[in-house]
Amino acid sequence: MDMAPNPTGAKRARDQLRQEMTAAGCGLAQISMEMRTRFRMRPREAWRQAHGLTLQAAADRISELGAARRGAEVAADASLVAKWEKWPALSGRKPSLHVLVVLAELYGCDVADLLDDEDRKALPPADLQLLEHQPPPAPVRPAPAPQTPTPEPEGIDLVETASGESAAWAMWAESTNVGDVALEQLLAETRALAAAYLSSAEPPLAVFAKARVMRNRIFALLEGHQHPRQTTELYVLAGYLCGLLAWISSDMGEPHRADTQGRTAWLCAELADHDGLRAWTLSTRMKVALWDGRTQEAITLARRGSAYRSQGTVGVLLALQEADAWARLGAPDNAQAALARADEARSAQHGSDDIGGLFACDDFRRINYATGVQLRTGRAATALDAAAGALTIPARRAYGTEAQMRITLACAHMALGHPEGALEALEPVLALAPEQRLAPLSGRLRTDRTARVSWARTCPASRCRSPSSRSRRRSGVSARASSLPWSGCRCTLPTRGRELEYRFANSWTTWRRSSCFGTALPG
């Protein structure tokens, strides 16, 4: 038997090797190992060749076995099987644990037999840990008896055979692992999650967990076969769910993990060729970059997103986000120009948002961004009037957006010399439940310097501009609370104002000790 390596692995050579080793009493494990050595195959391909299965035959058997797995269905075609076999090469696709289990059942081996060292290095640690607890392998099935090659049909038989092959392929192409009703349900559930994150009815982590489960369901469907239109719709839903996970991750104070989700959302948008998802993904990535301190990068992302002519309100939000970033950089002219573009985008708006909820910019959200920009660009009176007016409108709104609006209102009051109004505006913010104390709210309370500068300018007593640590201790204001703009000042606060400030100092210290996820907020 010639043992020289043959990288091409011609079908005749593979069949001959399998037949000779079977006749010599070799088992499937030995045959697959020889296939790997001689023809330089990946382990999954070697096991398929040891059984003498074509890609399509293996795909059919996988679909049969996978259909019997309630809640973990697996469907495949020849192309997908080939990609599973090539992974972790760039042209391959990583098989899920469910797929590996079905392959092991089909080939009568252990899941570990289907992986080599290269595969294990590319697998996530969590998958490797699960693989260590797999049940014992099923009994190895005997190799099929060598089959006599079927002669090629001739004449009219050839025409009939070709017709049957086309009919069989048409039946496969028409099949799908997801129907239109199922897609409609997935869309409805995605919309519900995007709306739930803005509501106070569910904690943010509960929404995150549900979005993760839904994303994984869609990823599993994409590993199977469906019509091209349905594949596109699944990519769009997967992209929006990754965007939701990115937004929540950022609110949890995890910008790097949020960036990972954002890149995956962008990949889905590219694969679906969907401009709406592209624009919303860039809006999400802009938000992550901005709160991570990458302000110039955030502006670039916002401008990239604005270049897509998408339906709905994403164009308005992107312009507002850019204005917010310019205001933080101390560029009032650029910020006001971006606000003007937001008004233009609002006038030119057409169609509705695909998902809504977090992926929509209603009037309250728009006013929240605009008032923040006006405050940072020295227009405190304009910001105060707009924020106060918006808060009086009886409408359902996101609790996080309302909290940010109240922080803007408080800072505007302080900038105009109204400390009591500021403290009263913040009372609902301090009363938020621990799970609702998102990182952006802490950041706004901690880093906004506008009110500090304005209050120092308007306070008539020089001792209020730079209160000493001793005066802070005498006044009962904690060191952490004294980092706020109005802390330490006693000259103009009436009795009610002092009472509110003492309450604020105590509440602020308590508020900062816990975040929405049970860890200390950044100092």
QUIVENZI-V951519 format. One record per residue. RES is the residue in three letters. PHI is phi in radians with two decimals (NA if undefined). OMEGA is omega in degrees with one decimal (NA if undefined). Layout:
# QUIVENZI-V951519
res: (RES:RES)
phi: (PHI:PHI)
omega: (OMEGA:OMEGA)
This chain:
# QUIVENZI-V951519
res: (MET:ASP:MET:ALA:PRO:ASN:PRO:THR:GLY:ALA:LYS:ARG:ALA:ARG:ASP:GLN:LEU:ARG:GLN:GLU:MET:THR:ALA:ALA:GLY:CYS:GLY:LEU:ALA:GLN:ILE:SER:MET:GLU:MET:ARG:THR:ARG:PHE:ARG:MET:ARG:PRO:ARG:GLU:ALA:TRP:ARG:GLN:ALA:HIS:GLY:LEU:THR:LEU:GLN:ALA:ALA:ALA:ASP:ARG:ILE:SER:GLU:LEU:GLY:ALA:ALA:ARG:ARG:GLY:ALA:GLU:VAL:ALA:ALA:ASP:ALA:SER:LEU:VAL:ALA:LYS:TRP:GLU:LYS:TRP:PRO:ALA:LEU:SER:GLY:ARG:LYS:PRO:SER:LEU:HIS:VAL:LEU:VAL:VAL:LEU:ALA:GLU:LEU:TYR:GLY:CYS:ASP:VAL:ALA:ASP:LEU:LEU:ASP:ASP:GLU:ASP:ARG:LYS:ALA:LEU:PRO:PRO:ALA:ASP:LEU:GLN:LEU:LEU:GLU:HIS:GLN:PRO:PRO:PRO:ALA:PRO:VAL:ARG:PRO:ALA:PRO:ALA:PRO:GLN:THR:PRO:THR:PRO:GLU:PRO:GLU:GLY:ILE:ASP:LEU:VAL:GLU:THR:ALA:SER:GLY:GLU:SER:ALA:ALA:TRP:ALA:MET:TRP:ALA:GLU:SER:THR:ASN:VAL:GLY:ASP:VAL:ALA:LEU:GLU:GLN:LEU:LEU:ALA:GLU:THR:ARG:ALA:LEU:ALA:ALA:ALA:TYR:LEU:SER:SER:ALA:GLU:PRO:PRO:LEU:ALA:VAL:PHE:ALA:LYS:ALA:ARG:VAL:MET:ARG:ASN:ARG:ILE:PHE:ALA:LEU:LEU:GLU:GLY:HIS:GLN:HIS:PRO:ARG:GLN:THR:THR:GLU:LEU:TYR:VAL:LEU:ALA:GLY:TYR:LEU:CYS:GLY:LEU:LEU:ALA:TRP:ILE:SER:SER:ASP:MET:GLY:GLU:PRO:HIS:ARG:ALA:ASP:THR:GLN:GLY:ARG:THR:ALA:TRP:LEU:CYS:ALA:GLU:LEU:ALA:ASP:HIS:ASP:GLY:LEU:ARG:ALA:TRP:THR:LEU:SER:THR:ARG:MET:LYS:VAL:ALA:LEU:TRP:ASP:GLY:ARG:THR:GLN:GLU:ALA:ILE:THR:LEU:ALA:ARG:ARG:GLY:SER:ALA:TYR:ARG:SER:GLN:GLY:THR:VAL:GLY:VAL:LEU:LEU:ALA:LEU:GLN:GLU:ALA:ASP:ALA:TRP:ALA:ARG:LEU:GLY:ALA:PRO:ASP:ASN:ALA:GLN:ALA:ALA:LEU:ALA:ARG:ALA:ASP:GLU:ALA:ARG:SER:ALA:GLN:HIS:GLY:SER:ASP:ASP:ILE:GLY:GLY:LEU:PHE:ALA:CYS:ASP:ASP:PHE:ARG:ARG:ILE:ASN:TYR:ALA:THR:GLY:VAL:GLN:LEU:ARG:THR:GLY:ARG:ALA:ALA:THR:ALA:LEU:ASP:ALA:ALA:ALA:GLY:ALA:LEU:THR:ILE:PRO:ALA:ARG:ARG:ALA:TYR:GLY:THR:GLU:ALA:GLN:MET:ARG:ILE:THR:LEU:ALA:CYS:ALA:HIS:MET:ALA:LEU:GLY:HIS:PRO:GLU:GLY:ALA:LEU:GLU:ALA:LEU:GLU:PRO:VAL:LEU:ALA:LEU:ALA:PRO:GLU:GLN:ARG:LEU:ALA:PRO:LEU:SER:GLY:ARG:LEU:ARG:THR:ASP:ARG:THR:ALA:ARG:VAL:SER:TRP:ALA:ARG:THR:CYS:PRO:ALA:SER:ARG:CYS:ARG:SER:PRO:SER:SER:ARG:SER:ARG:ARG:ARG:SER:GLY:VAL:SER:ALA:ARG:ALA:SER:SER:LEU:PRO:TRP:SER:GLY:CYS:ARG:CYS:THR:LEU:PRO:THR:ARG:GLY:ARG:GLU:LEU:GLU:TYR:ARG:PHE:ALA:ASN:SER:TRP:THR:THR:TRP:ARG:ARG:SER:SER:CYS:PHE:GLY:THR:ALA:LEU:PRO:GLY)
phi: (NA:-1.31:-1.83:-1.17:-1.03:-2.29:-1.16:-1.37:1.06:-1.04:-1.01:-1.09:-1.17:-1.16:-1.09:-1.12:-1.09:-1.10:-1.16:-1.16:-1.25:-1.14:-1.11:-1.47:1.48:-1.33:-1.47:-1.11:-1.10:-1.17:-1.14:-1.14:-1.13:-1.17:-1.07:-1.09:-1.24:-1.32:-1.87:0.93:-1.63:-1.27:-1.04:-1.22:-1.17:-1.08:-1.17:-1.13:-1.16:-1.08:-1.50:1.29:-1.69:-1.35:-1.03:-1.20:-1.12:-1.12:-1.08:-1.11:-1.17:-1.09:-1.12:-1.12:-1.17:-1.19:-1.16:-1.46:-1.72:-1.08:1.43:-2.45:-1.08:-2.27:-2.24:-2.60:-2.24:-1.05:-1.10:-1.18:-1.06:-1.09:-1.19:-1.07:-1.26:-1.39:-0.97:-1.63:-1.11:-1.07:-1.44:-1.69:-2.38:-1.15:-1.28:-1.24:-1.09:-1.07:-1.14:-1.08:-1.13:-1.15:-1.08:-1.10:-1.15:-1.13:-1.57:1.19:-2.39:-1.50:-0.99:-1.07:-1.20:-1.57:-2.17:-1.97:-1.09:-1.11:-1.10:-1.12:-1.16:-1.55:-1.36:-1.10:-0.99:-1.11:-1.15:-1.09:-1.13:-1.17:-1.14:-1.15:-1.86:-1.21:-1.17:-1.00:-1.16:-1.23:-0.99:-1.22:-1.43:-1.14:-1.16:-1.12:-1.15:-0.98:-1.83:-1.28:-0.97:-1.37:-1.15:-1.14:-1.19:-2.29:1.05:-1.16:-1.12:-1.12:-1.11:-1.14:-1.12:-1.07:-1.12:-1.13:-1.11:-1.12:-1.12:-1.13:-1.15:-1.08:-1.11:-1.16:-1.09:-1.36:-1.31:-2.70:-1.65:-2.61:-1.73:-1.14:-1.14:-1.12:-1.11:-1.09:-1.17:-1.10:-1.11:-1.09:-1.21:-1.13:-1.07:-1.12:-1.20:-1.12:-1.36:-1.11:-1.16:-1.47:-1.61:-1.56:-1.22:-2.17:-1.10:-0.97:-1.16:-1.16:-1.15:-1.01:-1.10:-1.17:-1.13:-1.13:-1.07:-1.11:-1.02:-1.13:-1.06:-1.23:-1.01:-1.12:-1.10:-1.16:-1.33:-1.69:-1.99:-2.64:-1.16:-0.93:-1.07:-1.21:-1.06:-1.05:-1.11:-1.16:-1.09:-1.11:-1.12:-1.07:-1.13:-1.13:-1.18:-1.14:-1.10:-1.11:-1.11:-1.14:-1.09:-1.16:-1.04:-1.13:-1.13:-1.41:1.43:-2.12:-1.14:-1.20:-1.23:-1.11:-1.07:-1.08:-1.08:-1.12:-1.15:-1.17:-1.06:-1.13:-1.04:-1.08:-1.11:-1.17:-1.13:-1.50:0.93:-2.06:-1.15:-1.07:-1.17:-1.01:-1.13:-1.17:-1.13:-1.18:-1.09:-1.14:-1.17:-1.11:-1.05:-1.09:-1.11:-1.09:-1.33:-1.65:1.49:-1.68:-1.17:-1.11:-1.10:-1.07:-1.10:-1.06:-1.12:-1.10:-1.19:-1.07:-1.13:-1.17:-1.25:-1.52:-1.49:-1.80:-1.35:1.53:-1.79:-1.14:-1.09:-1.12:-1.12:-1.08:-1.15:-1.14:-1.11:-1.11:-1.05:-1.04:-1.15:-1.09:-1.10:-1.17:-1.44:1.32:-2.05:-1.08:-1.12:-1.11:-1.11:-1.15:-1.11:-1.17:-1.08:-1.11:-1.17:-1.11:-1.12:-1.13:-1.11:-1.15:-1.18:-1.58:-1.05:-2.46:1.25:-2.04:-1.26:-1.10:-1.95:1.41:1.15:-1.03:-1.66:-2.75:-2.19:-1.38:-1.08:-1.14:-1.13:-1.08:-1.15:-1.05:-1.09:-1.10:-1.17:-1.08:-1.17:-1.06:-1.11:-1.25:-1.76:1.48:-1.99:-1.12:-1.12:-1.08:-1.10:-1.10:-1.09:-1.19:-1.18:-1.09:-1.14:-1.14:-1.25:-1.54:-1.28:-1.34:-2.68:-1.27:-2.57:-1.20:-1.13:-1.18:-1.15:-1.11:-1.12:-1.14:-1.09:-1.20:-1.13:-1.05:-1.07:-1.10:-1.14:-1.15:-1.03:-1.14:-1.09:-1.70:1.41:-2.08:-1.10:-1.13:-1.07:-1.14:-1.16:-1.18:-1.12:-1.52:-0.95:-1.11:-1.17:-1.20:-1.54:-1.07:-1.13:-0.92:-1.24:-1.78:-1.51:-1.32:-1.01:-1.06:-1.18:-1.07:-1.11:-1.13:-1.16:-1.55:-1.93:-1.24:-1.64:-1.00:-1.17:-1.06:-1.13:-1.14:-1.18:-1.10:-1.34:-1.61:-1.24:-1.32:-1.76:-1.13:-1.19:-1.46:-1.39:-2.55:-1.12:-1.34:-1.13:-1.14:-1.16:-1.16:-1.17:-1.13:-1.40:1.48:-1.65:-1.19:-1.07:-1.18:-1.17:-1.24:-1.34:-1.39:-1.03:-1.70:-1.20:1.58:-1.52:-2.22:-1.27:-2.02:-1.33:-1.24:-1.00:-1.08:-1.12:-1.12:-1.03:-1.17:-1.20:-1.04:-1.10:-1.11:-1.03:-1.18:-1.16:-1.09:-1.07:-1.14:-1.06:-1.30:-1.27:-2.38:-1.86:-1.20:-2.18:1.45:-2.13:-1.15:-1.24:-1.08:-1.55)
omega: (-178.3:-175.7:-179.7:-179.6:178.9:-173.6:-177.1:177.0:-179.9:-175.6:-178.6:-179.6:179.7:179.6:-179.4:179.6:-178.7:-178.9:-178.5:-177.9:177.1:178.8:179.4:177.2:179.8:177.8:-177.8:179.5:178.8:-179.9:-178.7:178.5:177.9:176.1:-179.9:-176.0:-172.5:-173.5:177.4:-178.9:168.3:-173.4:-176.7:176.5:-178.9:178.9:177.7:179.6:176.6:177.0:179.8:-178.1:170.2:177.8:-178.5:178.9:177.2:179.4:179.4:180.0:178.4:179.8:178.1:-179.7:-177.7:-178.8:-178.3:-176.5:-179.2:178.3:178.7:-177.7:177.5:175.6:-175.0:168.1:-175.6:-179.2:-178.7:177.6:179.1:179.3:176.5:-178.0:-177.2:-177.7:12.7:173.7:-176.5:-179.3:-178.7:176.5:-177.2:174.8:177.7:177.5:177.8:-179.8:179.9:178.8:179.1:177.9:179.1:177.8:-179.7:-174.6:178.2:-178.9:175.5:177.5:-178.9:179.6:-177.5:-176.5:172.1:-175.9:178.7:177.4:-176.1:177.7:-177.2:-179.3:174.6:-179.9:-179.1:178.2:179.1:179.7:178.4:-178.9:179.3:-178.5:177.5:176.7:-179.9:-178.6:176.3:178.6:-178.9:179.9:178.7:178.6:179.7:179.1:179.0:-178.6:176.7:-179.8:178.6:-179.6:178.2:178.6:179.7:175.1:-177.5:177.2:178.3:179.0:-179.8:178.9:179.2:178.3:179.1:177.8:178.5:179.3:179.1:178.8:179.8:177.6:178.3:-177.0:-178.0:-178.3:179.5:178.3:177.1:180.0:-178.9:178.0:178.1:177.6:177.9:178.8:178.4:177.2:179.9:-179.6:176.5:177.2:-179.6:179.6:179.1:177.2:-177.0:-178.2:179.2:-176.6:176.3:-176.6:-178.5:175.3:-178.9:-178.7:177.3:176.9:178.6:-178.2:179.6:179.1:178.7:178.9:-179.6:177.7:-179.1:176.0:-178.4:176.0:179.8:177.9:-178.9:176.5:178.2:-175.4:174.0:178.4:-179.8:179.0:-179.5:176.4:178.8:-179.5:178.3:176.9:179.9:179.3:178.5:179.4:178.7:179.1:175.1:175.7:177.5:177.9:177.9:-178.5:-179.2:178.9:177.2:177.7:175.7:-177.1:-179.9:-174.4:-177.7:176.2:174.9:177.9:178.4:177.6:-179.8:178.2:177.7:176.3:179.2:176.8:178.6:178.9:178.9:-179.6:178.6:-176.0:-172.6:-176.4:178.7:177.9:176.3:-177.0:-179.8:177.4:178.1:174.3:179.2:-179.5:176.1:179.7:-179.8:-179.3:-177.8:-178.0:174.4:177.7:179.9:-169.0:179.6:176.5:178.9:178.8:178.4:179.5:179.1:179.5:175.2:179.9:-179.0:179.9:178.9:-179.5:-174.7:176.3:178.7:-169.2:-175.1:177.9:177.5:-177.5:-179.0:178.1:177.9:178.6:177.8:178.1:178.8:-179.3:178.7:178.9:178.8:178.5:-178.7:179.2:-173.3:-179.2:177.7:179.7:179.8:177.1:177.9:175.5:177.6:177.9:176.0:177.3:177.9:178.7:178.5:179.1:-177.8:-175.9:176.2:179.2:-178.3:178.4:-178.4:-171.1:-177.3:-178.8:177.4:-178.8:175.1:179.1:179.0:-175.2:-178.2:177.9:178.6:-179.4:178.5:177.8:-175.6:-179.8:176.7:178.3:179.9:179.6:-176.9:-179.3:172.1:-180.0:-174.2:-178.6:176.9:179.5:-178.6:-178.6:-178.1:-179.0:179.8:178.9:-179.2:-178.0:178.6:-179.2:179.5:-179.8:175.6:-179.7:-179.0:-177.2:179.1:177.9:178.5:179.2:178.1:177.5:180.0:175.9:175.8:179.9:179.7:179.7:178.0:176.1:-178.8:179.6:-179.7:176.6:179.5:-174.8:-178.3:176.7:179.5:-177.4:178.1:178.8:-175.8:-176.9:178.4:178.7:-179.8:-179.3:179.9:177.0:-177.7:-176.7:-180.0:-177.6:-173.4:-177.5:178.7:178.9:176.6:179.8:178.8:-180.0:-172.5:-166.1:-176.6:-176.2:-173.6:-176.6:-179.6:-177.9:-177.7:-178.7:178.5:-179.1:-174.9:-179.2:-176.3:-175.4:-177.7:-178.1:-178.8:-175.1:-179.0:-176.1:-180.0:178.7:179.1:179.6:178.0:-179.8:179.8:-176.9:178.5:-179.8:-176.9:179.5:179.8:179.2:-177.8:175.6:179.3:-170.5:-170.0:-173.8:177.4:-177.5:-179.5:-166.4:-173.0:-177.7:173.2:-177.1:179.5:179.6:178.1:179.0:-179.7:-178.4:175.9:178.8:-179.9:-178.8:-179.9:-178.9:-179.4:179.4:178.9:-176.8:-176.7:-177.1:178.8:174.2:-180.0:-178.0:170.9:176.6:-176.7:175.2:-179.4:-177.0:NA)
